């Protein structure tokens, strides 16, 4: 289910995105720093078996993606 499919009373973009980010940090992803700590990114890596999950993440974070996946 995507965020857009939630009933209107349960839509809170900020808390939904924060919940997904926390879940990623607790499981699948990690933060990386570059340029002496000036830039940061959330990195998530999976195999081909999780393609559908990664596509869902890409749709949910589409406005935030700076590079291809």
Buried (B, 14 or more C-beta within 10 A) or exposed (E): EEBEEEEEEEEEEEEBBEEBBEEBEEEBBEEEEEEEEEEEEBEBEEEEEBEEEBEBBBEBBEEEEEEEE
